[in-house]
Amino acid sequence: MKNLDEVVRFVLLRYKKISGEDLDSELKLQKLLYFSQVESFALTNKPLFDEDFEDWRHGPVLKEIRHIFNDGYKPMTSNEATHVDATTKVVIEFTLQKYAQYTPWKLRELSHHTAAWSRARGDISDDSRDNKIIDKSMIKAEAQSQRLYDPVYDMYVDEFPDFTGETMNL
C-alpha cells in the first residue's frame, strides 16, 4: 500500500508532465485520486492507498488532503519519482491519460455517475453536509464493472490477443 502523500505528489508531477500545466485545483485533484483508486482496483484488484473517501456533495473527497494547496504543497521532483514503484506509476499513468483532459467540474460530474458515490450518498440532498465513508468494497465493485482502456495502444485491454481476464501482477 502506498503512502497517500507519495501518491499525491506523484500525481502532481505526472499531471504537469502530461498537460504542461500545474494542477492547482483541489476539486480536480480529489477526483483524479478517486479515479486512481478505481483504476488501481481495476488493474490490480487492490487499493492504491489506505485512506477512505467520503461522499461529499461535489463527489468523493479525501479529508486528509482537504485544503492541500493552501499549505504550499509541491509535486515530487523527478529524482524522487525514480523511487515510486511500478504499480503506482502504471495506475497514475492510466488514470491521467484517461481523465487529465477534463475540467474539474466535468470530473465532478463523472464522479456523480459512479455507483460507489451514488450508493454511499443515497438520498442525501445536495445541500446536506452529512458525509459518509465510501466503502472500498463499493469502489472495488465499481472497478470490476469497468472496461479497461490502454491509451498507449489506443484499445481496450480485453482486445489484446493474449488477454485472459486476469488483473495485472505489478
N, C-alpha and C positions, 0 to 999 in steps of 0.2 A: 504494500500500500504506500502510495506516495504522500509526501508532506504537502498539504494544501498550499503553503507558501511557495514551494518549488513549482508546483503546477501553475499557479497564478503568474509567477514571474516568467515561466517559460511561455505561457500563452501570450503575455505582453511582448516578449521578444519575437516570437514567430509571427504574431499579428503584424508587427512593424515590418518584418522582412517580406511578408506576403503582400501587404497593402501599401507599403511605403509611408504609412502614417502611424502616429502614436495612437494607441487605444486609450481614450480618456473618458469614455462613457461607462459609468458603473453599471447602468442597465444592460448595455451590450456585453460587458464582461460577465455579469451574472448569468446571462442566457448562454453565452459561449461555454461557460463552465458547466451549466446544466446539460447542454448538448454533448459536451465532452464526457460527462458521466454516462449518458445514454450510449454514446459510441463505445465507451470502454466496456460496458456490459455486452453490447452487440458483438464487439470484436474478440473479447477475451472471456466473457461470462463473469467478470469480476469488476468491482467498483474501482475507479481511478484514485479516489481518496475517501477517507472515513466520514468526513463531515456531512451533516444532513441538510438538505434543502427544506425550506418552509414554503407553504403555498400562499405567498403574498398576492395581493390583488393585481400586481403587474407581472405575475408569473413566479417561477421558482427563484428563491433567494437563499444565499448562504449568509447567515448573520455575521459569521466570522470576518467577512470582507466588506461588510457594510461600511460606507464612507472611506473606502480604501484610498481614493485619490486625494482626500483631504490630508492624509498622512505623508504625502510626497512619495508614494510607492513607486519603485523603479523596476523595470524589467531586468531579467538576467543579462549578464554580459555573455558574449559568445564563448569566452573561456569557461564560464560556469556551465554553459549549456552542454559542454562536452561530457559532463558528469551525469546528465539526465539519461535515465535508462531507455532502452529501445521501445518498450511498451508505451511509455508516456509520449515519446516522440511520435510514434505512429498514430496514437489516439488523437493527439492535438493536431497533427497534420491533416488527418481525415476530417476532423471537426472544422478546422479553419477553411479548408478547401470547400467544404460544403456550406458553411454559414457566414464566413467573414464578410462576404459581399453585401450582406443585408444591413439595413439601418437598425438601430436599437429598437425602434417601435415595431418594425417588421418581425424581429426576433421575439419580441414580446407577444405579438400576435401568433407566431408559430408555436410558442411555448403554451399558449392558451388552448391550442388544439391537441396537446398531448394528453393521453389518457391518464397518466400518473398525476399531473397537476389537476386535471378536471375532477378526478375521483377524490383527491385529497381536499380540494376546495369545496366540493359538494354543492350545496345550495346556499352557501355564504354569499351575501351580496358584495358587489364591488366596493362598496363604501366601508365594509367591515374590516377591522384590523385583527380579526380573530384568525390567527395563522396557526396552521398545524404542520407537523413534520410530514414530509412526503416519504413514505416508507421506501427503502431501497428495493424491496421486492416488487413494488409497483413500477419503479424505474426499470428494473430488470425485465419485467414482463413487457413493458413498452419497447425495450430494445429488441427483444426476441421477435416482435411483430414487424420489425423494420427490414427492408431490403437494403443491404449494404451496397454502396456505390463507391467505386475506386476512381477518384478523379485523375490519377496518373494515367490509367489506361482507358479512361472515359467509358467505363462499362460497369455493370453490376457484378459483384463478387461471384454470385451464383451462375454467371455466364461464362466464367473461366472453365475450360475443358476439364481441368483436374479438381474442380470444386466437389467436395463430398459432404458439405453441410456442417462441418465442424467449425469450432471457433479457432481463432489463431492462438498458437502457443508461442507467445513472445516472451 
